[in-house]
Amino acid sequence: MDEKTLAEFLTLFSPSLHESLILLLSKEGVDALVCFENKMFDSPHFGERSALAVGPGCTYKSPEEVRGRHLGDLPSQRKYPIAFVTAST
């Protein structure tokens, strides 16, 4: 999982989401955003991405806590952490 600048992190998502992601990152209790991506080539969900807020006010407290974890129950829908940005960048 790579640490990105905010500009680099935003390129992972549609421009229509940029404002929402910036607002989420600026919320109290959010220290970072982690990008999760579906990496299963034969899945109809391949390439889909999600952003997850982490920090003291969230389920996961740091980007390190999400290493080895995934979003999604079914194997074809699972997204794995690929990058993060901290609120201080």
PDB file of N, CA, C and O in Angstrom:
ATOM      1  N   MET A   1       0.858  -1.170   0.000  1.00  0.00           N
ATOM      2  CA  MET A   1       0.000   0.000   0.000  1.00  0.00           C
ATOM      3  C   MET A   1       0.900   1.228   0.000  1.00  0.00           C
ATOM      4  O   MET A   1       1.791   1.370   0.838  1.00  0.00           O
ATOM      5  N   ASP A   2       0.646   2.111  -0.960  1.00  0.00           N
ATOM      6  CA  ASP A   2       1.481   3.299  -1.139  1.00  0.00           C
ATOM      7  C   ASP A   2       0.862   4.529  -0.502  1.00  0.00           C
ATOM      8  O   ASP A   2      -0.355   4.714  -0.537  1.00  0.00           O
ATOM      9  N   GLU A   3       1.712   5.374   0.084  1.00  0.00           N
ATOM     10  CA  GLU A   3       1.241   6.668   0.561  1.00  0.00           C
ATOM     11  C   GLU A   3       1.280   7.640  -0.608  1.00  0.00           C
ATOM     12  O   GLU A   3       2.273   7.704  -1.332  1.00  0.00           O
ATOM     13  N   LYS A   4       0.210   8.393  -0.793  1.00  0.00           N
ATOM     14  CA  LYS A   4       0.088   9.332  -1.909  1.00  0.00           C
ATOM     15  C   LYS A   4      -0.127  10.739  -1.374  1.00  0.00           C
ATOM     16  O   LYS A   4      -0.559  10.930  -0.238  1.00  0.00           O
ATOM     17  N   THR A   5       0.183  11.722  -2.214  1.00  0.00           N
ATOM     18  CA  THR A   5      -0.229  13.091  -1.916  1.00  0.00           C
ATOM     19  C   THR A   5      -1.720  13.171  -2.204  1.00  0.00           C
ATOM     20  O   THR A   5      -2.281  12.269  -2.827  1.00  0.00           O
ATOM     21  N   LEU A   6      -2.359  14.231  -1.761  1.00  0.00           N
ATOM     22  CA  LEU A   6      -3.788  14.372  -2.021  1.00  0.00           C
ATOM     23  C   LEU A   6      -4.074  14.400  -3.517  1.00  0.00           C
ATOM     24  O   LEU A   6      -5.020  13.766  -3.983  1.00  0.00           O
ATOM     25  N   ALA A   7      -3.259  15.132  -4.266  1.00  0.00           N
ATOM     26  CA  ALA A   7      -3.463  15.211  -5.723  1.00  0.00           C
ATOM     27  C   ALA A   7      -3.342  13.827  -6.363  1.00  0.00           C
ATOM     28  O   ALA A   7      -4.152  13.474  -7.220  1.00  0.00           O
ATOM     29  N   GLU A   8      -2.350  13.048  -5.963  1.00  0.00           N
ATOM     30  CA  GLU A   8      -2.171  11.697  -6.502  1.00  0.00           C
ATOM     31  C   GLU A   8      -3.344  10.793  -6.119  1.00  0.00           C
ATOM     32  O   GLU A   8      -3.837  10.019  -6.940  1.00  0.00           O
ATOM     33  N   PHE A   9      -3.781  10.899  -4.871  1.00  0.00           N
ATOM     34  CA  PHE A   9      -4.881  10.072  -4.383  1.00  0.00           C
ATOM     35  C   PHE A   9      -6.164  10.368  -5.163  1.00  0.00           C
ATOM     36  O   PHE A   9      -6.896   9.452  -5.537  1.00  0.00           O
ATOM     37  N   LEU A  10      -6.425  11.634  -5.400  1.00  0.00           N
ATOM     38  CA  LEU A  10      -7.652  12.016  -6.105  1.00  0.00           C
ATOM     39  C   LEU A  10      -7.695  11.483  -7.535  1.00  0.00           C
ATOM     40  O   LEU A  10      -8.779  11.245  -8.068  1.00  0.00           O
ATOM     41  N   THR A  11      -6.532  11.291  -8.166  1.00  0.00           N
ATOM     42  CA  THR A  11      -6.511  10.757  -9.530  1.00  0.00           C
ATOM     43  C   THR A  11      -7.022   9.314  -9.599  1.00  0.00           C
ATOM     44  O   THR A  11      -7.343   8.824 -10.681  1.00  0.00           O
ATOM     45  N   LEU A  12      -7.099   8.645  -8.471  1.00  0.00           N
ATOM     46  CA  LEU A  12      -7.606   7.277  -8.428  1.00  0.00           C
ATOM     47  C   LEU A  12      -9.132   7.221  -8.550  1.00  0.00           C
ATOM     48  O   LEU A  12      -9.705   6.150  -8.754  1.00  0.00           O
ATOM     49  N   PHE A  13      -9.785   8.382  -8.425  1.00  0.00           N
ATOM     50  CA  PHE A  13     -11.239   8.457  -8.406  1.00  0.00           C
ATOM     51  C   PHE A  13     -11.750   9.429  -9.460  1.00  0.00           C
ATOM     52  O   PHE A  13     -11.011  10.286  -9.943  1.00  0.00           O
ATOM     53  N   SER A  14     -13.004   9.287  -9.803  1.00  0.00           N
ATOM     54  CA  SER A  14     -13.669  10.182 -10.738  1.00  0.00           C
ATOM     55  C   SER A  14     -13.640  11.616 -10.196  1.00  0.00           C
ATOM     56  O   SER A  14     -13.808  11.829  -8.996  1.00  0.00           O
ATOM     57  N   PRO A  15     -13.427  12.595 -11.078  1.00  0.00           N
ATOM     58  CA  PRO A  15     -13.449  13.999 -10.632  1.00  0.00           C
ATOM     59  C   PRO A  15     -14.739  14.391  -9.908  1.00  0.00           C
ATOM     60  O   PRO A  15     -14.731  15.306  -9.085  1.00  0.00           O
ATOM     61  N   SER A  16     -15.830  13.714 -10.204  1.00  0.00           N
ATOM     62  CA  SER A  16     -17.099  14.020  -9.537  1.00  0.00           C
ATOM     63  C   SER A  16     -17.063  13.690  -8.036  1.00  0.00           C
ATOM     64  O   SER A  16     -17.911  14.161  -7.280  1.00  0.00           O
ATOM     65  N   LEU A  17     -16.094  12.890  -7.611  1.00  0.00           N
ATOM     66  CA  LEU A  17     -15.972  12.502  -6.203  1.00  0.00           C
ATOM     67  C   LEU A  17     -14.946  13.331  -5.442  1.00  0.00           C
ATOM     68  O   LEU A  17     -14.895  13.256  -4.214  1.00  0.00           O
ATOM     69  N   HIS A  18     -14.132  14.114  -6.127  1.00  0.00           N
ATOM     70  CA  HIS A  18     -13.024  14.820  -5.491  1.00  0.00           C
ATOM     71  C   HIS A  18     -13.461  15.708  -4.329  1.00  0.00           C
ATOM     72  O   HIS A  18     -12.853  15.673  -3.260  1.00  0.00           O
ATOM     73  N   GLU A  19     -14.495  16.492  -4.529  1.00  0.00           N
ATOM     74  CA  GLU A  19     -14.958  17.396  -3.466  1.00  0.00           C
ATOM     75  C   GLU A  19     -15.413  16.610  -2.238  1.00  0.00           C
ATOM     76  O   GLU A  19     -15.106  16.991  -1.109  1.00  0.00           O
ATOM     77  N   SER A  20     -16.140  15.521  -2.451  1.00  0.00           N
ATOM     78  CA  SER A  20     -16.610  14.685  -1.332  1.00  0.00           C
ATOM     79  C   SER A  20     -15.442  14.055  -0.585  1.00  0.00           C
ATOM     80  O   SER A  20     -15.459  13.980   0.643  1.00  0.00           O
ATOM     81  N   LEU A  21     -14.437  13.606  -1.312  1.00  0.00           N
ATOM     82  CA  LEU A  21     -13.274  12.996  -0.669  1.00  0.00           C
ATOM     83  C   LEU A  21     -12.500  14.022   0.152  1.00  0.00           C
ATOM     84  O   LEU A  21     -12.040  13.716   1.252  1.00  0.00           O
ATOM     85  N   ILE A  22     -12.354  15.230  -0.373  1.00  0.00           N
ATOM     86  CA  ILE A  22     -11.649  16.293   0.359  1.00  0.00           C
ATOM     87  C   ILE A  22     -12.424  16.644   1.630  1.00  0.00           C
ATOM     88  O   ILE A  22     -11.826  16.823   2.691  1.00  0.00           O
ATOM     89  N   LEU A  23     -13.741  16.742   1.527  1.00  0.00           N
ATOM     90  CA  LEU A  23     -14.565  17.022   2.707  1.00  0.00           C
ATOM     91  C   LEU A  23     -14.458  15.909   3.742  1.00  0.00           C
ATOM     92  O   LEU A  23     -14.362  16.181   4.938  1.00  0.00           O
ATOM     93  N   LEU A  24     -14.474  14.664   3.293  1.00  0.00           N
ATOM     94  CA  LEU A  24     -14.345  13.528   4.204  1.00  0.00           C
ATOM     95  C   LEU A  24     -13.004  13.558   4.919  1.00  0.00           C
ATOM     96  O   LEU A  24     -12.937  13.312   6.124  1.00  0.00           O
ATOM     97  N   LEU A  25     -11.943  13.854   4.194  1.00  0.00           N
ATOM     98  CA  LEU A  25     -10.609  13.892   4.780  1.00  0.00           C
ATOM     99  C   LEU A  25     -10.470  15.020   5.799  1.00  0.00           C
ATOM    100  O   LEU A  25      -9.659  14.924   6.720  1.00  0.00           O
ATOM    101  N   SER A  26     -11.250  16.083   5.644  1.00  0.00           N
ATOM    102  CA  SER A  26     -11.153  17.229   6.555  1.00  0.00           C
ATOM    103  C   SER A  26     -12.028  17.089   7.800  1.00  0.00           C
ATOM    104  O   SER A  26     -11.959  17.938   8.689  1.00  0.00           O
ATOM    105  N   LYS A  27     -12.840  16.047   7.886  1.00  0.00           N
ATOM    106  CA  LYS A  27     -13.715  15.856   9.044  1.00  0.00           C
ATOM    107  C   LYS A  27     -12.912  15.548  10.301  1.00  0.00           C
ATOM    108  O   LYS A  27     -11.851  14.926  10.252  1.00  0.00           O
ATOM    109  N   GLU A  28     -13.452  16.004  11.425  1.00  0.00           N
ATOM    110  CA  GLU A  28     -12.837  15.700  12.712  1.00  0.00           C
ATOM    111  C   GLU A  28     -12.900  14.197  12.964  1.00  0.00           C
ATOM    112  O   GLU A  28     -13.925  13.564  12.711  1.00  0.00           O
ATOM    113  N   GLY A  29     -11.816  13.635  13.455  1.00  0.00           N
ATOM    114  CA  GLY A  29     -11.758  12.201  13.720  1.00  0.00           C
ATOM    115  C   GLY A  29     -11.299  11.375  12.540  1.00  0.00           C
ATOM    116  O   GLY A  29     -11.220  10.151  12.637  1.00  0.00           O
ATOM    117  N   VAL A  30     -10.988  12.035  11.403  1.00  0.00           N
ATOM    118  CA  VAL A  30     -10.482  11.336  10.220  1.00  0.00           C
ATOM    119  C   VAL A  30      -9.027  11.745  10.020  1.00  0.00           C
ATOM    120  O   VAL A  30      -8.727  12.919   9.800  1.00  0.00           O
ATOM    121  N   ASP A  31      -8.132  10.774  10.099  1.00  0.00           N
ATOM    122  CA  ASP A  31      -6.704  11.037   9.922  1.00  0.00           C
ATOM    123  C   ASP A  31      -6.206  10.715   8.517  1.00  0.00           C
ATOM    124  O   ASP A  31      -5.184  11.245   8.079  1.00  0.00           O
ATOM    125  N   ALA A  32      -6.931   9.843   7.809  1.00  0.00           N
ATOM    126  CA  ALA A  32      -6.482   9.416   6.478  1.00  0.00           C
ATOM    127  C   ALA A  32      -7.643   8.798   5.713  1.00  0.00           C
ATOM    128  O   ALA A  32      -8.671   8.435   6.284  1.00  0.00           O
ATOM    129  N   LEU A  33      -7.446   8.691   4.400  1.00  0.00           N
ATOM    130  CA  LEU A  33      -8.353   7.941   3.540  1.00  0.00           C
ATOM    131  C   LEU A  33      -7.556   6.817   2.912  1.00  0.00           C
ATOM    132  O   LEU A  33      -6.402   7.005   2.525  1.00  0.00           O
ATOM    133  N   VAL A  34      -8.166   5.654   2.811  1.00  0.00           N
ATOM    134  CA  VAL A  34      -7.526   4.493   2.190  1.00  0.00           C
ATOM    135  C   VAL A  34      -8.339   4.121   0.954  1.00  0.00           C
ATOM    136  O   VAL A  34      -9.565   4.023   1.012  1.00  0.00           O
ATOM    137  N   CYS A  35      -7.646   3.917  -0.160  1.00  0.00           N
ATOM    138  CA  CYS A  35      -8.288   3.476  -1.396  1.00  0.00           C
ATOM    139  C   CYS A  35      -8.226   1.953  -1.465  1.00  0.00           C
ATOM    140  O   CYS A  35      -7.157   1.355  -1.347  1.00  0.00           O
ATOM    141  N   PHE A  36      -9.385   1.342  -1.656  1.00  0.00           N
ATOM    142  CA  PHE A  36      -9.500  -0.105  -1.843  1.00  0.00           C
ATOM    143  C   PHE A  36      -9.875  -0.346  -3.295  1.00  0.00           C
ATOM    144  O   PHE A  36     -10.673   0.397  -3.866  1.00  0.00           O
ATOM    145  N   GLU A  37      -9.299  -1.390  -3.896  1.00  0.00           N
ATOM    146  CA  GLU A  37      -9.566  -1.700  -5.296  1.00  0.00           C
ATOM    147  C   GLU A  37      -9.774  -3.191  -5.488  1.00  0.00           C
ATOM    148  O   GLU A  37      -9.104  -4.011  -4.860  1.00  0.00           O
ATOM    149  N   ASN A  38     -10.723  -3.538  -6.375  1.00  0.00           N
ATOM    150  CA  ASN A  38     -10.936  -4.930  -6.746  1.00  0.00           C
ATOM    151  C   ASN A  38      -9.857  -5.312  -7.754  1.00  0.00           C
ATOM    152  O   ASN A  38      -9.741  -4.692  -8.811  1.00  0.00           O
ATOM    153  N   LYS A  39      -9.070  -6.334  -7.424  1.00  0.00           N
ATOM    154  CA  LYS A  39      -7.943  -6.759  -8.253  1.00  0.00           C
ATOM    155  C   LYS A  39      -8.183  -8.079  -8.979  1.00  0.00           C
ATOM    156  O   LYS A  39      -7.278  -8.594  -9.635  1.00  0.00           O
ATOM    157  N   MET A  40      -9.402  -8.638  -8.870  1.00  0.00           N
ATOM    158  CA  MET A  40      -9.681  -9.940  -9.480  1.00  0.00           C
ATOM    159  C   MET A  40     -10.025  -9.746 -10.959  1.00  0.00           C
ATOM    160  O   MET A  40     -11.083  -9.218 -11.302  1.00  0.00           O
ATOM    161  N   PHE A  41      -9.114 -10.182 -11.819  1.00  0.00           N
ATOM    162  CA  PHE A  41      -9.248  -9.959 -13.259  1.00  0.00           C
ATOM    163  C   PHE A  41     -10.530 -10.534 -13.856  1.00  0.00           C
ATOM    164  O   PHE A  41     -11.107  -9.931 -14.760  1.00  0.00           O
ATOM    165  N   ASP A  42     -10.984 -11.685 -13.369  1.00  0.00           N
ATOM    166  CA  ASP A  42     -12.159 -12.316 -13.960  1.00  0.00           C
ATOM    167  C   ASP A  42     -13.463 -11.915 -13.279  1.00  0.00           C
ATOM    168  O   ASP A  42     -14.498 -12.546 -13.497  1.00  0.00           O
ATOM    169  N   SER A  43     -13.419 -10.888 -12.470  1.00  0.00           N
ATOM    170  CA  SER A  43     -14.615 -10.404 -11.784  1.00  0.00           C
ATOM    171  C   SER A  43     -15.272  -9.282 -12.583  1.00  0.00           C
ATOM    172  O   SER A  43     -14.577  -8.465 -13.188  1.00  0.00           O
ATOM    173  N   PRO A  44     -16.592  -9.235 -12.591  1.00  0.00           N
ATOM    174  CA  PRO A  44     -17.255  -8.098 -13.240  1.00  0.00           C
ATOM    175  C   PRO A  44     -17.027  -6.800 -12.468  1.00  0.00           C
ATOM    176  O   PRO A  44     -17.352  -5.718 -12.955  1.00  0.00           O
ATOM    177  N   HIS A  45     -16.470  -6.911 -11.267  1.00  0.00           N
ATOM    178  CA  HIS A  45     -16.188  -5.744 -10.428  1.00  0.00           C
ATOM    179  C   HIS A  45     -14.721  -5.313 -10.507  1.00  0.00           C
ATOM    180  O   HIS A  45     -14.291  -4.427  -9.768  1.00  0.00           O
ATOM    181  N   PHE A  46     -13.955  -5.944 -11.405  1.00  0.00           N
ATOM    182  CA  PHE A  46     -12.528  -5.632 -11.533  1.00  0.00           C
ATOM    183  C   PHE A  46     -12.323  -4.125 -11.726  1.00  0.00           C
ATOM    184  O   PHE A  46     -12.973  -3.497 -12.562  1.00  0.00           O
ATOM    185  N   GLY A  47     -11.406  -3.564 -10.936  1.00  0.00           N
ATOM    186  CA  GLY A  47     -11.064  -2.157 -11.066  1.00  0.00           C
ATOM    187  C   GLY A  47     -11.915  -1.206 -10.247  1.00  0.00           C
ATOM    188  O   GLY A  47     -11.573  -0.029 -10.128  1.00  0.00           O
ATOM    189  N   GLU A  48     -13.012  -1.681  -9.680  1.00  0.00           N
ATOM    190  CA  GLU A  48     -13.844  -0.800  -8.855  1.00  0.00           C
ATOM    191  C   GLU A  48     -13.060  -0.373  -7.620  1.00  0.00           C
ATOM    192  O   GLU A  48     -12.294  -1.153  -7.054  1.00  0.00           O
ATOM    193  N   ARG A  49     -13.264   0.878  -7.212  1.00  0.00           N
ATOM    194  CA  ARG A  49     -12.544   1.425  -6.065  1.00  0.00           C
ATOM    195  C   ARG A  49     -13.510   2.031  -5.059  1.00  0.00           C
ATOM    196  O   ARG A  49     -14.606   2.472  -5.403  1.00  0.00           O
ATOM    197  N   SER A  50     -13.070   2.038  -3.802  1.00  0.00           N
ATOM    198  CA  SER A  50     -13.801   2.672  -2.706  1.00  0.00           C
ATOM    199  C   SER A  50     -12.797   3.369  -1.818  1.00  0.00           C
ATOM    200  O   SER A  50     -11.642   2.953  -1.726  1.00  0.00           O
ATOM    201  N   ALA A  51     -13.240   4.438  -1.160  1.00  0.00           N
ATOM    202  CA  ALA A  51     -12.406   5.139  -0.192  1.00  0.00           C
ATOM    203  C   ALA A  51     -12.983   4.900   1.196  1.00  0.00           C
ATOM    204  O   ALA A  51     -14.196   4.960   1.396  1.00  0.00           O
ATOM    205  N   LEU A  52     -12.107   4.630   2.146  1.00  0.00           N
ATOM    206  CA  LEU A  52     -12.509   4.377   3.523  1.00  0.00           C
ATOM    207  C   LEU A  52     -11.776   5.352   4.427  1.00  0.00           C
ATOM    208  O   LEU A  52     -10.553   5.471   4.354  1.00  0.00           O
ATOM    209  N   ALA A  53     -12.514   6.050   5.278  1.00  0.00           N
ATOM    210  CA  ALA A  53     -11.909   6.967   6.243  1.00  0.00           C
ATOM    211  C   ALA A  53     -11.356   6.163   7.416  1.00  0.00           C
ATOM    212  O   ALA A  53     -11.986   5.207   7.867  1.00  0.00           O
ATOM    213  N   VAL A  54     -10.191   6.546   7.904  1.00  0.00           N
ATOM    214  CA  VAL A  54      -9.600   5.928   9.090  1.00  0.00           C
ATOM    215  C   VAL A  54      -9.172   7.027  10.061  1.00  0.00           C
ATOM    216  O   VAL A  54      -8.818   8.132   9.649  1.00  0.00           O
ATOM    217  N   GLY A  55      -9.208   6.714  11.334  1.00  0.00           N
ATOM    218  CA  GLY A  55      -8.826   7.676  12.357  1.00  0.00           C
ATOM    219  C   GLY A  55      -9.505   7.349  13.674  1.00  0.00           C
ATOM    220  O   GLY A  55     -10.215   6.348  13.772  1.00  0.00           O
ATOM    221  N   PRO A  56      -9.296   8.178  14.685  1.00  0.00           N
ATOM    222  CA  PRO A  56      -9.842   7.889  16.011  1.00  0.00           C
ATOM    223  C   PRO A  56     -11.368   7.805  16.039  1.00  0.00           C
ATOM    224  O   PRO A  56     -11.925   7.116  16.895  1.00  0.00           O
ATOM    225  N   GLY A  57     -12.041   8.476  15.142  1.00  0.00           N
ATOM    226  CA  GLY A  57     -13.498   8.440  15.100  1.00  0.00           C
ATOM    227  C   GLY A  57     -14.054   7.389  14.161  1.00  0.00           C
ATOM    228  O   GLY A  57     -15.251   7.396  13.874  1.00  0.00           O
ATOM    229  N   CYS A  58     -13.217   6.486  13.675  1.00  0.00           N
ATOM    230  CA  CYS A  58     -13.614   5.496  12.664  1.00  0.00           C
ATOM    231  C   CYS A  58     -13.378   4.076  13.166  1.00  0.00           C
ATOM    232  O   CYS A  58     -12.744   3.871  14.201  1.00  0.00           O
ATOM    233  N   THR A  59     -13.893   3.101  12.428  1.00  0.00           N
ATOM    234  CA  THR A  59     -13.689   1.695  12.792  1.00  0.00           C
ATOM    235  C   THR A  59     -12.209   1.350  12.829  1.00  0.00           C
ATOM    236  O   THR A  59     -11.732   0.759  13.798  1.00  0.00           O
ATOM    237  N   TYR A  60     -11.477   1.716  11.776  1.00  0.00           N
ATOM    238  CA  TYR A  60     -10.030   1.484  11.737  1.00  0.00           C
ATOM    239  C   TYR A  60      -9.343   2.782  12.116  1.00  0.00           C
ATOM    240  O   TYR A  60      -9.725   3.853  11.645  1.00  0.00           O
ATOM    241  N   LYS A  61      -8.334   2.688  12.962  1.00  0.00           N
ATOM    242  CA  LYS A  61      -7.692   3.865  13.532  1.00  0.00           C
ATOM    243  C   LYS A  61      -6.515   4.383  12.730  1.00  0.00           C
ATOM    244  O   LYS A  61      -6.104   5.528  12.920  1.00  0.00           O
ATOM    245  N   SER A  62      -5.959   3.571  11.838  1.00  0.00           N
ATOM    246  CA  SER A  62      -4.800   4.000  11.044  1.00  0.00           C
ATOM    247  C   SER A  62      -4.751   3.201   9.743  1.00  0.00           C
ATOM    248  O   SER A  62      -5.353   2.132   9.645  1.00  0.00           O
ATOM    249  N   PRO A  63      -4.027   3.725   8.734  1.00  0.00           N
ATOM    250  CA  PRO A  63      -3.875   2.951   7.491  1.00  0.00           C
ATOM    251  C   PRO A  63      -3.228   1.587   7.731  1.00  0.00           C
ATOM    252  O   PRO A  63      -3.543   0.624   7.032  1.00  0.00           O
ATOM    253  N   GLU A  64      -2.339   1.496   8.699  1.00  0.00           N
ATOM    254  CA  GLU A  64      -1.671   0.223   8.981  1.00  0.00           C
ATOM    255  C   GLU A  64      -2.663  -0.849   9.425  1.00  0.00           C
ATOM    256  O   GLU A  64      -2.451  -2.036   9.176  1.00  0.00           O
ATOM    257  N   GLU A  65      -3.743  -0.433  10.081  1.00  0.00           N
ATOM    258  CA  GLU A  65      -4.750  -1.389  10.554  1.00  0.00           C
ATOM    259  C   GLU A  65      -5.503  -2.077   9.426  1.00  0.00           C
ATOM    260  O   GLU A  65      -6.030  -3.172   9.625  1.00  0.00           O
ATOM    261  N   VAL A  66      -5.570  -1.473   8.259  1.00  0.00           N
ATOM    262  CA  VAL A  66      -6.329  -2.086   7.160  1.00  0.00           C
ATOM    263  C   VAL A  66      -5.467  -3.015   6.305  1.00  0.00           C
ATOM    264  O   VAL A  66      -5.997  -3.718   5.444  1.00  0.00           O
ATOM    265  N   ARG A  67      -4.167  -3.032   6.522  1.00  0.00           N
ATOM    266  CA  ARG A  67      -3.304  -3.950   5.759  1.00  0.00           C
ATOM    267  C   ARG A  67      -3.782  -5.388   5.977  1.00  0.00           C
ATOM    268  O   ARG A  67      -4.028  -5.806   7.108  1.00  0.00           O
ATOM    269  N   GLY A  68      -3.906  -6.132   4.885  1.00  0.00           N
ATOM    270  CA  GLY A  68      -4.349  -7.518   4.970  1.00  0.00           C
ATOM    271  C   GLY A  68      -5.853  -7.677   5.106  1.00  0.00           C
ATOM    272  O   GLY A  68      -6.346  -8.800   5.218  1.00  0.00           O
ATOM    273  N   ARG A  69      -6.588  -6.581   5.098  1.00  0.00           N
ATOM    274  CA  ARG A  69      -8.045  -6.636   5.199  1.00  0.00           C
ATOM    275  C   ARG A  69      -8.655  -6.390   3.825  1.00  0.00           C
ATOM    276  O   ARG A  69      -7.948  -6.060   2.873  1.00  0.00           O
ATOM    277  N   HIS A  70      -9.947  -6.551   3.732  1.00  0.00           N
ATOM    278  CA  HIS A  70     -10.628  -6.298   2.464  1.00  0.00           C
ATOM    279  C   HIS A  70     -12.032  -5.796   2.730  1.00  0.00           C
ATOM    280  O   HIS A  70     -12.567  -5.962   3.826  1.00  0.00           O
ATOM    281  N   LEU A  71     -12.620  -5.183   1.725  1.00  0.00           N
ATOM    282  CA  LEU A  71     -14.027  -4.789   1.748  1.00  0.00           C
ATOM    283  C   LEU A  71     -14.764  -5.749   0.830  1.00  0.00           C
ATOM    284  O   LEU A  71     -14.232  -6.140  -0.209  1.00  0.00           O
ATOM    285  N   GLY A  72     -15.973  -6.132   1.195  1.00  0.00           N
ATOM    286  CA  GLY A  72     -16.770  -7.036   0.368  1.00  0.00           C
ATOM    287  C   GLY A  72     -16.697  -8.457   0.873  1.00  0.00           C
ATOM    288  O   GLY A  72     -15.641  -8.918   1.308  1.00  0.00           O
ATOM    289  N   ASP A  73     -17.822  -9.154   0.816  1.00  0.00           N
ATOM    290  CA  ASP A  73     -17.898 -10.523   1.321  1.00  0.00           C
ATOM    291  C   ASP A  73     -17.518 -11.570   0.284  1.00  0.00           C
ATOM    292  O   ASP A  73     -16.711 -12.459   0.557  1.00  0.00           O
ATOM    293  N   LEU A  74     -18.098 -11.464  -0.902  1.00  0.00           N
ATOM    294  CA  LEU A  74     -17.832 -12.469  -1.934  1.00  0.00           C
ATOM    295  C   LEU A  74     -16.454 -12.238  -2.547  1.00  0.00           C
ATOM    296  O   LEU A  74     -16.064 -11.089  -2.757  1.00  0.00           O
ATOM    297  N   PRO A  75     -15.711 -13.300  -2.838  1.00  0.00           N
ATOM    298  CA  PRO A  75     -14.378 -13.125  -3.421  1.00  0.00           C
ATOM    299  C   PRO A  75     -14.362 -12.255  -4.673  1.00  0.00           C
ATOM    300  O   PRO A  75     -13.415 -11.495  -4.875  1.00  0.00           O
ATOM    301  N   SER A  76     -15.376 -12.348  -5.507  1.00  0.00           N
ATOM    302  CA  SER A  76     -15.400 -11.551  -6.740  1.00  0.00           C
ATOM    303  C   SER A  76     -15.666 -10.075  -6.476  1.00  0.00           C
ATOM    304  O   SER A  76     -15.450  -9.240  -7.355  1.00  0.00           O
ATOM    305  N   GLN A  77     -16.132  -9.744  -5.276  1.00  0.00           N
ATOM    306  CA  GLN A  77     -16.445  -8.359  -4.936  1.00  0.00           C
ATOM    307  C   GLN A  77     -15.411  -7.731  -4.000  1.00  0.00           C
ATOM    308  O   GLN A  77     -15.513  -6.547  -3.678  1.00  0.00           O
ATOM    309  N   ARG A  78     -14.436  -8.494  -3.567  1.00  0.00           N
ATOM    310  CA  ARG A  78     -13.481  -7.992  -2.581  1.00  0.00           C
ATOM    311  C   ARG A  78     -12.572  -6.915  -3.147  1.00  0.00           C
ATOM    312  O   ARG A  78     -12.062  -7.010  -4.263  1.00  0.00           O
ATOM    313  N   LYS A  79     -12.393  -5.891  -2.334  1.00  0.00           N
ATOM    314  CA  LYS A  79     -11.479  -4.796  -2.660  1.00  0.00           C
ATOM    315  C   LYS A  79     -10.396  -4.770  -1.592  1.00  0.00           C
ATOM    316  O   LYS A  79     -10.678  -4.907  -0.402  1.00  0.00           O
ATOM    317  N   TYR A  80      -9.156  -4.594  -2.031  1.00  0.00           N
ATOM    318  CA  TYR A  80      -8.008  -4.610  -1.139  1.00  0.00           C
ATOM    319  C   TYR A  80      -7.341  -3.238  -1.119  1.00  0.00           C
ATOM    320  O   TYR A  80      -7.380  -2.517  -2.116  1.00  0.00           O
ATOM    321  N   PRO A  81      -6.728  -2.870   0.012  1.00  0.00           N
ATOM    322  CA  PRO A  81      -6.106  -1.543   0.103  1.00  0.00           C
ATOM    323  C   PRO A  81      -4.915  -1.416  -0.840  1.00  0.00           C
ATOM    324  O   PRO A  81      -4.049  -2.290  -0.892  1.00  0.00           O
ATOM    325  N   ILE A  82      -4.888  -0.305  -1.588  1.00  0.00           N
ATOM    326  CA  ILE A  82      -3.776  -0.082  -2.519  1.00  0.00           C
ATOM    327  C   ILE A  82      -3.027   1.217  -2.245  1.00  0.00           C
ATOM    328  O   ILE A  82      -1.855   1.337  -2.604  1.00  0.00           O
ATOM    329  N   ALA A  83      -3.687   2.197  -1.609  1.00  0.00           N
ATOM    330  CA  ALA A  83      -3.053   3.495  -1.387  1.00  0.00           C
ATOM    331  C   ALA A  83      -3.771   4.228  -0.269  1.00  0.00           C
ATOM    332  O   ALA A  83      -4.921   3.929   0.053  1.00  0.00           O
ATOM    333  N   PHE A  84      -3.070   5.203   0.322  1.00  0.00           N
ATOM    334  CA  PHE A  84      -3.704   6.044   1.330  1.00  0.00           C
ATOM    335  C   PHE A  84      -3.123   7.446   1.267  1.00  0.00           C
ATOM    336  O   PHE A  84      -2.031   7.670   0.744  1.00  0.00           O
ATOM    337  N   VAL A  85      -3.886   8.380   1.816  1.00  0.00           N
ATOM    338  CA  VAL A  85      -3.446   9.771   1.947  1.00  0.00           C
ATOM    339  C   VAL A  85      -3.779  10.201   3.365  1.00  0.00           C
ATOM    340  O   VAL A  85      -4.856   9.890   3.873  1.00  0.00           O
ATOM    341  N   THR A  86      -2.864  10.914   4.005  1.00  0.00           N
ATOM    342  CA  THR A  86      -3.123  11.409   5.345  1.00  0.00           C
ATOM    343  C   THR A  86      -3.670  12.824   5.289  1.00  0.00           C
ATOM    344  O   THR A  86      -3.452  13.542   4.313  1.00  0.00           O
ATOM    345  N   ALA A  87      -4.367  13.218   6.313  1.00  0.00           N
ATOM    346  CA  ALA A  87      -4.953  14.549   6.365  1.00  0.00           C
ATOM    347  C   ALA A  87      -3.881  15.634   6.412  1.00  0.00           C
ATOM    348  O   ALA A  87      -4.151  16.782   6.060  1.00  0.00           O
ATOM    349  N   SER A  88      -2.692  15.292   6.833  1.00  0.00           N
ATOM    350  CA  SER A  88      -1.624  16.285   6.949  1.00  0.00           C
ATOM    351  C   SER A  88      -0.907  16.559   5.625  1.00  0.00           C
ATOM    352  O   SER A  88      -0.081  17.469   5.563  1.00  0.00           O
ATOM    353  N   THR A  89      -1.204  15.783   4.543  1.00  0.00           N
ATOM    354  CA  THR A  89      -0.546  16.027   3.256  1.00  0.00           C
ATOM    355  C   THR A  89      -1.332  16.939   2.367  1.00  0.00           C
ATOM    356  O   THR A  89      -0.903  17.235   1.252  1.00  0.00           O
TER     357      THR A  89
END
